[in-house]
Amino acid sequence: MNDLTISLDPASSAPLYEQIYRHIKGEIQNGRLPFGKKLPSTRNLANYLQISRTTADMAYSQLVSEGYIEAVPYRGYFVCELEGLYCPGTERKKRRPEKERKEETFRYDFSPSGVDLNSFPDGIWRKLSKNILLADNRKIFQLGDPQGEYELRCTIADYLHQARGVLAEPEQIVVGAGNDFLLLLLCSMFGTGQKIAMESPTYRKAYDLLRNLSNEVRVVEMDESGMRIDSLEASGADIAYVMPSHQFPLGIVMPVKRRMQLLEWAAEAERRFIIEDDYDSEFRYRGKPIPALQGFDRRGKVIYIGTFSKSIAPAIRVSYLVLPDRLMDLYHQRGRMISSTVSRVDQLLLANFLDGGYYERHLNKMRAVYKSRHDALLEELREFHGICRISGENAGVHILLTFQNGMTEQEAAARAAKEGVRVYGLSRYYVGADAAAQEDGSGSGWQTAAAEKDGARQSRTVILGYANVAETEIREAAKCLKKAWL
């Protein structure tokens, strides 16, 4: 009946039946009443419009006589097919699709956030998924533990201890859909208005998220060892957000001495904590992987965040939080009310993937793949030795090129784009005072204090991510970059 929401005007000179007839005819011509659509009976229409049934019959009779509707015995009235009918003055206006945002296309894209999806273990993933769904376990479709499936938390605890030196019990682990959710959870635990220290440049998404949640983010200076402790002290922050194993985007690995200083800073006050984002820690090409900062913590000051998005696939959306014992009561008071954002099926699938040794084999494969691409890219970039400096090449899946011939990152990116290659400027990852300095070209490449001393350094750096670029494409893209920059 909602299809025939007709507004009748008793004061009109047109009879009521004619108003009904014109309305239905217009709806059919405009396509809002499609072919085969059943109309309400004359009795129902009369009751709905509070008119006599005779008036409704007259309107339908006129429509039948003109061929707009047909009466089917014992079934009712239906809209006729009017294909090819020209209706003067009532042509239906086709909806135009919204103007799509034009994205410039590139032959080669050195995205620092890419992963190699061609190496995803499709067969194993399908097999494990099928086994879980075939099992007669209807409980997996019920709401699970807010912290995540205990089986998955056990496998994560074992993996973190062996691979990263993290000391954690399953009861300290919280599973969530991505690092964004885990930061939201932490903010709900600590409350708004926290003073959080972050480096610049940094993981921009985390910076924006923490600021948007009404926290006071203090930008802290960096040096070749990472976050400076004297600058951290001066910031007045209570929480420090760091990526000690592989700082994004600069690729700095925080040495042990600086890590100990950071832990001492946290121990000086009861409410001080460190959020350790263990970004990209799985991939290292020189020396052994450095244990996580959390493994050195004996006072319960480090909140550890890890994810499988980079090592498996971004769409997996499984990250995990390791809370120190001293924060577990706070989590139970304020955090457990938030249900787990990862389905129980996906959690059990990932638990079997880890427990069956598939993840370790996949990780070893990806290390070899990325190492091969890493070596190919560095080999191709040897010819750039005279014009730029390479950094951040010892870990992760991206490197940085800092031009020493006066070329800015904007100029370098524009030249590369003309040759069909997309590279990314470092300036997009600067925050706070550095980000503002970028707008007038006065930012620094390493630390906020250097903005006034060396305004050109940061604007001369581009990032080349190679995770989603095949080795053959890397060599082809390098030829394009040589043509653009040499």
Secondary structure, DSSP 8 states (H G I E B T S, - for coil): -GGG-----TTSSS-HHHHHHHHHHHHHHTTSS-TT-B---HHHHHHHHT--HHHHHHHHHHHHHHTSEEEETTTEEEE---TT---TT-----------------SEE--TT---GGG--HHHHHHHHHHHHHSS-GGGGS---TT--HHHHHHHHHHHHHHH-----GGGEEEESSHHHHHHHHHHHH-S--EEEEESS--HHHHHHHHHTT-EEEEE-EETTEE-HHHHHHHT-SEEEE--SS-TTT-----HHHHHHHHHHHHTSTT-EEEEE-TTTT-BSSSS----GGGG-SSS-EEEEEESTTTT-GGG--EEEE--GGGHHHHHHHTTTS--SS-HHHHHHHHHHHHTTHHHHHHHHHHHHHHHHHHHHHHHGGGGTTTEEEESTTBSSEEEEEESSS--HHHHHHHHHHTTEE-EEGGGG--HHHHHHHHTT---SS-GGGGTT-TTSGGGEEEEE-TTS-HHHHHHHHHHHHHHH-
